[in-house]
Structure formats: structure tokens, C-alpha cells
């Protein structure tokens, strides 16, 4: 009993993010892989072509016969992953991913993810990553995918069992002639994704609005970021009635909008604002959800977690872009003070909203967060939200929905999704959709009664709170949660959005002119 209590105490139930464990160190071994190199590692992830040459097998040493037999057991195609062993006594567990130049970035990540999870199955302390028999450009892309996959597989989400998992992975040895170009961005992206997944997976008794505020304040302090919290009293003075309507049903007055600011040396106001929906638990409010719909609603703050993960990645890279991160943090509770259908509330920018459904709370809190962010006059705003079931029904959980007021950049947005392996699809944003949100008594309906095209109408609603001169992209995170994971991420919580955002901003979006 004493030992069990000690184990419980050693894993404190805390909402403090494990910033020092977001990444496994990657050490580059600048020499050709050899049997001796493999033997020094209990596990390896090997990236091979569909038809390895004799020289490719020879590079793995004489002890690779068992691995060759596993390879030959069936016809291998790009995307396949399988395991074997190398060494006189099978001392190195080897997971192989088959890759070729015709694979998309998503497919490379998917194959690398399957192999990475197999390589780490026995909780090794060290793992070797190598590409053999691939053309130089493909080898770099495959190694980057392998690093991303190992980082995702090695990272541990919150776990409160008395018996903890085996020892964590301590090092990734990357066998390559030189450190692959783009690796630092890959690592920053992995760290941001891990942070987003960790926050999203926290139970709702550990990450309520008050705990989230403390977590963000501590995070900002540790990373040298400016932190402000617009509490309910301040939001009331600012006229942020849409957010306050949702927060009204909470038992405690601890909701608010957090603002974290990253400023490179010499930077002034924010160039880009990242805005996230942070509903720590969503009951649906007065329009109460059913059991199945409410069970995972502690993850309804995933948009805010992804926005923070993006900020973390940009800060880690030391990007020259000045960034503000606005996180709308509250719960959506049911109770005697909860907001009601047919209320009319006034948002921060003066827009009056006729409430139709209290479970459409995400667009309410985002309306005021977007308005506050837009008031700082950034060049661009990107917002993230697990917003509508309609988007999931339209795309499944393999893609996320994208909506923009820069219609000429839709191809650029989708191509950034393809290149990052986090795929997005741009939906229509025609103005005539607004007639479905006409209200007889207010400036706009919160949503339509019948729910048709709700993902599009939600985006049209949100577009009212972003001035036309500010480029805006709304991501409806249909792919934020998928059973079995997505691409290289094997957990149901995917952290979707960090890789995509880094790729999009690296392309200096928006470049193309034009507005909706």
C-alpha cells in the first residue's frame, strides 16, 4: 500500500504542461549506418524503398537475414510498415516503413507513424532512425517524417494510473550525412503538436477556466511572453456581451479571454493573431447535449490548445513575426443563470445577436475574441475551433474545413495543407449565405434553425467580426479528434493545425490579393 501511494504521489495530478518533455533530443550521427551502429540501439526505424538493392541490405549488416525474410513474406508497396529484428540474437527491434517519391506528405507521415509506434512498442531508451536506398531529396523528406512520427509516438499524454508506463524514450539517433534541412521546424512543430494534445487530453476537473488561466500565466512567465487576462468585469466594460452570455451559467466567475504576446526584438504590434476557442467543458447549455454528445466535451477547448501550440512553435523557432494569441476560455454550463434561446445580446463591436441554440456557443465566444484581436489591427488572423458537427459530416475526421475572406488564396491554403500533411478543404464563403442569418429583431441570427450548412453559416457569422482589411482564415477542426489518430499521430486527440499553420505562415500567407 505504501509503494502504491508513493507511485501516486510521484505522478501528481496537475495541469502544468510538461514543457521539458515535449521533445526527445535528436542527435545526428554523421556516418554511414552499419551493423555495429544498429547493434548499439535496442530499436530502429528504417525507411526503405519498395525494392531495396543488395547494397541496401548489405548496409544493414549480416544479421539482417530475419528482417529480409519479413520483407519477402509478402509483396511490399509504398506505405507498408512491418517489423523484424537484426543482430545475432535479434537484439535490435527494427520497424520498416516503405516509401517512394510518389507518396504525398500525408502518406509518408502515415507510414512513418505506423513504423514509429512499432519501433517504440517495448519502451526502448534509444532509437536509431535511418533512410537507406532513397534518393537524397526523398531521404530528407522521409527522415523528417520519421522524426515527426517518433516524437508523436514517444510523447505521453496525461496518465493518472497508479502503474505508470515503462521508461520514456531518451534519445533519437538520426543517421544522416548532415542534419536534414528543415529539421528544426519539424521539431518545433512536433513540440507545438505535443503541447496541444496534452492540454486537450486533460480531464475537466484539472483544466477548468481558473486552472487554464493559471497555466497560461505560468507558461507565459517561463517563456518570456507578455500575458493579459480579460476577466468578466473587464469584458463587461468592453461590451463583450456574446462571450459573457455563454459564461453566465458557470458556477464561478473565472471565465475570460487570455492574450499572450510574442514580440521579436524591435517588433511593435502583432502582425498575426491566433485566436482559439477554449470551451473547457460544453454541456450544450439550456439546449442540453445527450450523453454520447457530451462525453468528450472536455476536448472542446482544442482550438485554444492548437493556437497555443502554434505560438509555442513560432517562439521556439525565433520567428521574426510578431504574434498575439487570443484564447476565449470558459465553460458552457446549464443552470438557472444560463443564457437562453431568443435572447438578444450585444457583441464587443456593437453587433446585436439573436440567440437560437445555446450549443452554438463557440461562435459566440469567438465573435468577441475576433473583435478584440481585430481591434489591434494585425495583418492577418487565424482562428481555430472544434466548431460544428456539420463540418465533420461533410469531410469526416480526415480533413479540416477552411474558410477565408481572401478568396484568391484558397489554392494556397489547400496546398499548404497538402505540403504539411494536415489537409484542409476550403468551403464557399459567398455573401448570399448571409440571408439565412437574417433576424427580424437583431443584426444577425446566431445560427439557423434547421442547421443546414451550419459550418458555412458559422463562418459567415464569424466573418462579421473581422474587418475586410484584415486577412482572415477560420479552421473548423473536424480532424481534431479521430479514433485511432491521423497520419503520424496515433492518439485520438490529433492536435491538428500546428503543422499546417507553420507551413502556411512560412509561405507568407496571404500573398494573393482579393477579398470576399
C-alpha positions as CSV (number, residue, x, y, z in Angstrom):
1,X,0.0,0.0,0.0
2,X,2.9,2.4,0.8
3,X,4.6,1.7,-2.5
4,X,1.3,2.3,-4.4
5,X,0.8,5.7,-2.5
6,X,4.4,6.6,-3.5
7,X,3.6,5.9,-7.1
8,X,0.5,8.0,-7.0
9,X,2.4,10.9,-5.4
10,X,5.2,10.6,-7.9
11,X,2.6,11.4,-10.7
12,X,1.0,14.5,-9.3
13,X,-2.5,15.3,-10.7
14,X,-1.6,18.6,-12.2
15,X,-2.4,20.8,-15.2
16,X,1.1,22.1,-15.5
17,X,2.4,21.4,-19.1
18,X,5.5,19.1,-19.3
19,X,7.5,21.7,-21.3
20,X,10.8,20.0,-20.6
21,X,9.4,16.7,-22.0
22,X,7.7,18.0,-25.2
23,X,10.5,16.7,-27.3
24,X,13.0,13.8,-27.3
25,X,16.5,15.1,-28.1
26,X,17.7,14.3,-31.7
27,X,21.4,13.6,-32.2
28,X,22.7,13.3,-35.8
29,X,25.2,10.5,-36.4
30,X,27.2,11.8,-39.4
31,X,28.4,8.4,-40.7
32,X,27.0,5.7,-42.8
33,X,24.8,3.2,-40.9
34,X,26.4,-0.1,-40.1
35,X,25.6,-3.3,-38.3
36,X,27.6,-2.0,-35.3
37,X,25.6,1.2,-35.2
38,X,22.3,-0.8,-35.3
39,X,23.6,-3.1,-32.5
40,X,24.1,-0.2,-30.2
41,X,20.4,0.6,-30.3
42,X,17.6,-1.5,-28.9
43,X,15.2,-0.2,-31.6
44,X,15.4,1.3,-35.1
45,X,13.1,2.9,-37.6
46,X,14.3,2.2,-41.1
47,X,13.0,3.9,-44.2
48,X,13.4,1.7,-47.3
49,X,12.3,1.7,-51.0
50,X,9.8,-0.9,-52.2
51,X,12.6,-2.7,-54.0
52,X,15.8,-2.5,-51.9
53,X,19.1,-3.4,-53.6
54,X,21.7,-5.8,-52.4
55,X,23.7,-2.8,-51.3
56,X,20.8,-1.5,-49.2
57,X,20.5,-4.8,-47.4
58,X,24.3,-5.1,-47.0
59,X,24.4,-1.7,-45.2
60,X,22.2,-3.2,-42.5
61,X,24.8,-6.0,-41.9
62,X,25.0,-9.7,-41.9
63,X,22.5,-10.0,-39.1
64,X,19.7,-8.6,-41.2
65,X,18.5,-12.0,-42.6
66,X,15.4,-12.1,-40.3
67,X,14.5,-8.7,-41.5
68,X,14.9,-9.7,-45.1
69,X,12.7,-12.7,-44.6
70,X,10.0,-10.4,-43.1
71,X,10.3,-8.1,-46.1
72,X,9.9,-11.0,-48.5
73,X,6.9,-12.5,-46.7
74,X,4.6,-10.5,-49.0
75,X,4.7,-8.1,-51.8
76,X,5.6,-4.7,-50.4
77,X,4.0,-1.5,-51.5
78,X,4.7,2.1,-50.6
79,X,3.0,2.9,-47.3
80,X,3.6,-0.6,-45.9
81,X,5.1,-1.0,-42.4
82,X,6.4,-4.2,-40.8
83,X,8.8,-5.3,-38.1
84,X,11.7,-7.6,-37.8
85,X,15.0,-7.9,-35.9
86,X,18.7,-7.5,-36.6
87,X,21.7,-9.0,-34.8
88,X,23.0,-12.4,-33.9
89,X,20.4,-12.7,-31.2
90,X,17.7,-10.4,-32.6
91,X,18.8,-7.7,-30.2
92,X,17.6,-4.7,-32.2
93,X,13.9,-4.4,-32.9
94,X,13.5,-2.9,-36.4
95,X,10.4,-1.3,-37.8
96,X,10.5,-0.6,-41.5
97,X,8.4,1.9,-43.5
98,X,8.3,1.6,-47.3
99,X,8.4,5.0,-49.0
100,X,8.7,6.3,-52.6
101,X,8.7,9.6,-54.4
102,X,5.0,9.3,-55.5
103,X,3.7,9.4,-51.9
104,X,2.1,12.5,-50.6
105,X,3.4,14.1,-47.4
106,X,0.3,12.7,-45.6
107,X,1.1,9.2,-46.8
108,X,4.7,9.5,-45.7
109,X,3.7,10.6,-42.3
110,X,1.1,7.8,-42.1
111,X,3.7,5.1,-43.0
112,X,6.3,6.6,-40.6
113,X,3.7,6.7,-37.8
114,X,2.9,3.1,-38.1
115,X,6.6,2.1,-38.0
116,X,7.4,4.5,-35.2
117,X,4.8,3.1,-32.9
118,X,6.0,-0.4,-33.7
119,X,9.6,0.6,-33.0
120,X,8.7,2.0,-29.6
121,X,6.4,-0.8,-28.6
122,X,8.9,-2.2,-26.0
123,X,9.7,1.2,-24.5
124,X,13.3,1.5,-25.6
125,X,15.6,4.2,-24.2
126,X,17.2,4.9,-27.6
127,X,16.1,4.5,-31.2
128,X,18.0,4.8,-34.4
129,X,16.4,6.5,-37.4
130,X,17.9,5.9,-40.9
131,X,16.9,6.0,-44.6
132,X,18.5,3.5,-46.9
133,X,18.4,3.3,-50.7
134,X,16.4,6.6,-51.2
135,X,17.3,9.5,-53.5
136,X,18.7,12.4,-51.5
137,X,15.6,14.7,-51.7
138,X,13.2,11.8,-50.8
139,X,15.6,10.7,-48.0
140,X,15.4,14.2,-46.4
141,X,11.5,14.2,-46.6
142,X,11.3,10.7,-45.2
143,X,13.7,11.4,-42.3
144,X,11.7,14.5,-41.4
145,X,8.5,12.4,-41.4
146,X,10.3,9.8,-39.3
147,X,11.4,12.4,-36.7
148,X,7.8,13.8,-36.5
149,X,6.4,10.3,-36.1
150,X,8.9,9.3,-33.4
151,X,8.2,12.5,-31.5
152,X,4.5,11.9,-31.6
153,X,4.7,8.3,-30.6
154,X,7.2,8.9,-27.8
155,X,5.1,11.7,-26.2
156,X,2.9,10.6,-23.4
157,X,-0.5,12.2,-22.8
158,X,-1.8,12.7,-19.2
159,X,-2.0,9.4,-17.4
160,X,-3.1,9.0,-13.8
161,X,-2.8,5.3,-13.3
162,X,-1.0,4.0,-10.2
163,X,1.1,1.8,-12.5
164,X,2.9,4.1,-14.9
165,X,4.2,3.0,-18.4
166,X,7.8,1.9,-18.9
167,X,10.7,4.2,-19.1
168,X,10.4,7.1,-21.7
169,X,12.5,7.4,-24.8
170,X,15.6,9.3,-24.1
171,X,17.2,9.9,-27.5
172,X,16.7,9.6,-31.2
173,X,19.9,9.0,-33.2
174,X,19.5,10.2,-36.8
175,X,21.9,8.5,-39.2
176,X,22.5,11.0,-42.0
177,X,25.5,12.7,-43.7
178,X,24.3,16.0,-42.3
179,X,21.4,17.4,-40.2
180,X,18.5,17.4,-42.7
181,X,17.3,20.9,-43.8
182,X,14.1,21.9,-42.2
183,X,14.6,19.6,-39.2
184,X,14.4,22.5,-36.7
185,X,10.9,23.5,-38.0
186,X,9.9,19.8,-37.8
187,X,10.9,19.7,-34.1
188,X,9.2,23.0,-33.3
189,X,6.1,21.7,-35.0
190,X,6.2,18.4,-33.0
191,X,6.6,20.3,-29.8
192,X,3.6,22.5,-30.5
193,X,1.6,19.5,-31.5
194,X,2.5,17.6,-28.3
195,X,1.6,20.6,-26.2
196,X,-1.8,21.0,-27.9
197,X,-2.6,17.3,-27.5
198,X,-1.5,17.3,-23.8
199,X,-3.7,20.2,-23.0
200,X,-6.7,18.8,-24.9
201,X,-6.5,15.4,-23.2
202,X,-6.5,16.9,-19.6
203,X,-9.6,15.9,-17.6
204,X,-12.1,18.7,-17.0
205,X,-11.6,18.7,-13.2
206,X,-7.9,19.6,-13.8
207,X,-8.4,22.1,-16.7
208,X,-11.3,24.3,-15.8
209,X,-11.3,28.0,-16.6
210,X,-9.4,29.0,-13.4
211,X,-6.7,26.3,-13.9
212,X,-6.3,27.3,-17.5
213,X,-5.7,30.9,-16.6
214,X,-3.0,29.9,-14.1
215,X,-1.4,27.5,-16.6
216,X,-1.2,30.2,-19.3
217,X,0.2,32.8,-16.9
218,X,2.9,30.3,-15.8
219,X,3.6,29.4,-19.4
220,X,4.0,33.0,-20.4
221,X,6.3,33.7,-17.5
222,X,8.5,30.7,-18.3
223,X,8.8,31.7,-21.9
224,X,9.2,35.5,-21.6
225,X,5.9,36.3,-23.2
226,X,3.5,39.1,-22.2
227,X,0.3,37.9,-20.6
228,X,-3.0,39.6,-20.1
229,X,-6.3,38.2,-18.9
230,X,-9.6,40.0,-19.8
231,X,-11.7,38.8,-16.9
232,X,-15.5,39.1,-16.9
233,X,-15.5,42.5,-15.3
234,X,-13.2,43.9,-17.9
235,X,-15.1,42.2,-20.7
236,X,-18.3,43.8,-19.3
237,X,-16.7,47.2,-19.5
238,X,-15.7,46.5,-23.1
239,X,-19.2,45.4,-24.1
240,X,-18.2,41.8,-24.9
241,X,-21.8,40.5,-24.4
242,X,-21.6,37.5,-26.7
243,X,-18.8,35.9,-24.6
244,X,-20.4,36.9,-21.3
245,X,-23.7,35.3,-22.3
246,X,-22.0,31.9,-22.6
247,X,-20.1,32.4,-19.4
248,X,-23.2,33.4,-17.4
249,X,-24.2,29.9,-16.5
250,X,-20.8,29.0,-14.9
251,X,-20.8,28.4,-11.1
252,X,-17.7,30.6,-10.7
253,X,-16.8,33.9,-12.2
254,X,-13.4,32.8,-13.6
255,X,-14.0,32.9,-17.4
256,X,-12.2,35.3,-19.6
257,X,-10.1,35.9,-22.7
258,X,-6.4,35.4,-22.4
259,X,-3.9,37.3,-24.6
260,X,-0.3,36.0,-24.9
261,X,2.1,38.2,-26.9
262,X,5.3,37.2,-28.6
263,X,7.5,40.0,-29.9
264,X,10.8,39.5,-31.6
265,X,13.3,42.2,-30.9
266,X,12.2,45.6,-32.4
267,X,8.7,44.4,-33.2
268,X,5.6,46.6,-32.5
269,X,2.0,45.5,-32.7
270,X,1.1,41.9,-33.7
271,X,1.5,41.0,-37.4
272,X,-0.6,37.8,-36.9
273,X,-3.2,37.0,-34.3
274,X,-4.0,33.4,-33.5
275,X,-7.5,33.0,-31.9
276,X,-8.7,29.8,-30.2
277,X,-12.0,28.5,-28.9
278,X,-11.4,27.4,-25.3
279,X,-14.6,25.8,-24.0
280,X,-13.2,23.8,-21.1
281,X,-16.5,21.8,-20.9
282,X,-19.6,22.1,-23.0
283,X,-22.8,20.7,-21.7
284,X,-24.7,22.4,-24.5
285,X,-26.2,24.8,-22.0
286,X,-30.0,25.1,-22.0
287,X,-30.1,23.1,-25.2
288,X,-28.5,20.2,-23.2
289,X,-26.5,17.6,-25.1
290,X,-27.3,13.9,-24.9
291,X,-24.8,11.5,-23.1
292,X,-22.9,10.5,-26.2
293,X,-22.5,14.0,-27.4
294,X,-21.3,15.3,-24.0
295,X,-18.8,12.6,-23.1
296,X,-15.8,14.1,-24.8
297,X,-16.7,17.8,-24.3
298,X,-13.6,18.4,-22.2
299,X,-11.8,18.5,-25.5
300,X,-13.9,21.4,-26.8
301,X,-11.0,23.7,-25.9
302,X,-8.8,22.1,-28.5
303,X,-8.9,25.2,-30.7
304,X,-7.2,27.2,-28.0
305,X,-4.7,24.4,-27.4
306,X,-3.8,24.4,-31.1
307,X,-3.4,28.2,-31.1
308,X,-1.1,28.0,-28.1
309,X,0.8,25.1,-29.8
310,X,1.3,27.3,-32.9
311,X,2.6,30.2,-30.7
312,X,4.9,27.8,-28.9
313,X,6.4,26.5,-32.2
314,X,6.9,30.1,-33.6
315,X,8.5,31.2,-30.4
316,X,10.8,28.1,-30.4
317,X,11.9,28.9,-33.9
318,X,12.6,32.5,-33.0
319,X,10.4,33.7,-35.9
320,X,10.5,37.3,-36.9
321,X,6.7,37.5,-37.0
322,X,5.1,39.3,-34.0
323,X,2.2,37.2,-32.8
324,X,-0.7,37.6,-30.4
325,X,-2.6,34.6,-29.2
326,X,-6.2,35.2,-28.0
327,X,-7.9,32.4,-26.2
328,X,-11.6,32.5,-25.3
329,X,-11.7,30.5,-22.0
330,X,-15.0,29.5,-20.4
331,X,-17.4,26.6,-19.9
332,X,-20.9,26.3,-21.3
333,X,-22.9,25.1,-18.3
334,X,-26.6,24.6,-17.7
335,X,-28.2,26.3,-14.7
336,X,-30.7,28.9,-13.6
337,X,-28.5,31.7,-15.0
338,X,-27.6,30.1,-18.3
339,X,-28.3,32.1,-21.4
340,X,-31.5,31.1,-23.3
341,X,-32.7,30.8,-26.9
342,X,-34.3,34.0,-28.2
343,X,-32.1,36.3,-26.0
344,X,-30.6,39.2,-27.8
345,X,-27.1,40.1,-26.8
346,X,-24.6,42.8,-28.0
347,X,-21.1,41.8,-29.0
348,X,-17.9,43.8,-28.5
349,X,-18.1,45.5,-31.9
350,X,-21.8,46.6,-31.3
351,X,-23.4,43.8,-33.3
352,X,-26.6,42.5,-31.8
353,X,-27.1,38.7,-31.9
354,X,-30.4,36.8,-31.7
355,X,-29.6,33.5,-29.9
356,X,-31.1,30.4,-31.5
357,X,-29.3,27.5,-29.9
358,X,-27.2,27.6,-26.8
359,X,-25.0,24.8,-28.0
360,X,-23.7,27.1,-30.7
361,X,-21.6,28.8,-28.0
362,X,-18.3,28.5,-29.9
363,X,-19.2,31.2,-32.4
364,X,-20.4,33.4,-29.6
365,X,-17.1,33.4,-27.7
366,X,-15.1,33.6,-30.9
367,X,-17.1,36.6,-32.0
368,X,-15.8,38.8,-29.2
369,X,-12.3,37.3,-29.3
370,X,-12.0,38.0,-33.0
371,X,-13.3,41.5,-32.5
372,X,-10.8,42.2,-29.8
373,X,-8.0,40.8,-31.9
374,X,-9.1,42.8,-35.0
375,X,-9.0,46.0,-32.9
376,X,-5.2,45.7,-32.7
377,X,-5.0,46.0,-36.5
378,X,-3.0,42.9,-37.4
379,X,-2.2,41.9,-40.9
380,X,-3.9,38.5,-40.5
381,X,-6.0,36.5,-38.1
382,X,-6.2,32.7,-38.0
383,X,-8.8,31.2,-35.7
384,X,-9.1,27.5,-34.6
385,X,-12.2,25.8,-33.2
386,X,-13.9,22.5,-32.9
387,X,-17.0,24.3,-34.1
388,X,-19.5,22.3,-36.0
389,X,-20.7,18.7,-36.4
390,X,-21.7,19.7,-40.0
391,X,-18.0,20.1,-40.9
392,X,-17.3,16.5,-39.7
393,X,-20.2,15.2,-41.6
394,X,-19.0,17.0,-44.7
395,X,-15.3,15.9,-44.6
396,X,-15.1,13.1,-41.9
397,X,-12.2,13.5,-39.5
398,X,-9.5,13.2,-42.2
399,X,-9.6,16.9,-43.3
400,X,-10.5,20.1,-41.5
401,X,-12.6,22.9,-43.0
402,X,-11.1,26.2,-44.1
403,X,-12.9,29.5,-44.6
404,X,-11.3,32.7,-45.7
405,X,-12.1,36.3,-46.6
406,X,-9.2,36.2,-49.1
407,X,-10.8,34.0,-51.8
408,X,-7.9,34.3,-54.2
409,X,-5.7,32.5,-51.7
410,X,-7.8,29.3,-51.4
411,X,-5.4,27.3,-53.6
412,X,-2.5,28.5,-51.4
413,X,-4.4,27.4,-48.3
414,X,-5.1,24.0,-49.6
415,X,-1.6,23.5,-51.0
416,X,-0.2,24.3,-47.5
417,X,-2.4,21.6,-46.2
418,X,-1.1,19.1,-48.7
419,X,2.6,20.0,-48.0
420,X,2.2,19.9,-44.2
421,X,0.3,16.6,-44.2
422,X,-2.6,18.3,-42.4
423,X,-5.1,18.5,-45.2
424,X,-7.8,21.2,-45.3
425,X,-10.6,21.9,-47.7
426,X,-11.9,25.4,-48.5
427,X,-15.7,25.8,-48.3
428,X,-17.7,28.5,-50.1
429,X,-18.0,31.9,-48.5
430,X,-20.4,33.7,-50.8
431,X,-22.3,36.6,-49.3
432,X,-25.7,35.4,-50.2
433,X,-25.4,32.8,-47.4
434,X,-26.0,35.7,-45.0
435,X,-29.7,35.8,-45.9
436,X,-30.0,32.5,-43.9
437,X,-28.9,34.5,-40.8
438,X,-31.3,37.4,-41.2
439,X,-33.0,38.3,-38.0
440,X,-36.2,40.3,-37.6
441,X,-35.2,41.8,-34.3
442,X,-31.3,41.9,-34.2
443,X,-28.4,42.4,-36.6
444,X,-27.8,38.7,-37.1
445,X,-29.1,35.3,-36.1
446,X,-26.5,33.2,-34.1
447,X,-27.3,30.2,-36.4
448,X,-30.1,28.9,-38.5
449,X,-33.0,26.9,-37.0
450,X,-32.7,23.9,-39.4
451,X,-28.9,23.5,-39.2
452,X,-28.3,23.1,-43.0
453,X,-24.7,24.1,-43.9
454,X,-24.0,25.1,-40.3
455,X,-20.2,25.1,-40.9
456,X,-20.6,27.6,-43.7
457,X,-23.1,29.7,-41.8
458,X,-20.9,29.7,-38.7
459,X,-18.0,31.0,-40.8
460,X,-20.3,33.7,-42.3
461,X,-21.4,34.7,-38.8
462,X,-17.7,35.0,-37.6
463,X,-16.7,36.9,-40.7
464,X,-18.8,39.9,-39.5
465,X,-16.4,40.4,-36.6
466,X,-13.2,40.7,-38.8
467,X,-12.8,43.9,-40.8
468,X,-12.4,43.4,-44.5
469,X,-8.9,44.9,-44.5
470,X,-7.6,42.1,-42.2
471,X,-6.9,38.8,-43.9
472,X,-8.8,36.0,-42.0
473,X,-8.7,32.3,-42.0
474,X,-11.1,30.2,-39.9
475,X,-10.3,26.5,-39.3
476,X,-13.2,24.2,-38.3
477,X,-11.2,21.4,-36.7
478,X,-13.1,18.4,-38.0
479,X,-9.8,16.4,-37.8
480,X,-9.1,17.5,-34.3
481,X,-10.2,14.1,-32.9
482,X,-10.3,10.8,-34.8
483,X,-10.4,7.3,-33.4
484,X,-7.0,5.7,-34.0
485,X,-5.4,9.0,-34.8
486,X,-4.4,10.7,-38.1
487,X,-1.3,10.5,-40.2
488,X,1.7,10.1,-37.9
489,X,-0.3,10.9,-34.7
490,X,-1.6,7.7,-33.1
491,X,-3.8,9.2,-30.4
492,X,-7.5,10.0,-30.8
493,X,-6.6,13.7,-30.0
494,X,-4.6,14.7,-33.0
495,X,-3.5,18.3,-32.3
496,X,-4.4,19.1,-35.9
497,X,-3.4,22.6,-37.1
498,X,0.2,23.3,-35.9
499,X,2.0,21.7,-38.9
500,X,-0.5,23.4,-41.2
501,X,-0.1,26.8,-39.7
502,X,3.7,26.7,-39.7
503,X,3.6,25.8,-43.4
504,X,1.1,28.5,-44.2
505,X,3.0,31.2,-42.4
506,X,6.2,30.1,-44.0
507,X,4.6,30.8,-47.3
508,X,3.8,34.4,-46.1
509,X,0.1,33.9,-46.4
510,X,-1.8,35.9,-47.6
511,X,0.2,36.8,-50.7
512,X,-2.6,36.9,-53.3
513,X,-4.8,40.0,-53.4
514,X,-8.6,40.0,-53.2
515,X,-11.3,39.9,-50.6
516,X,-14.6,38.2,-50.3
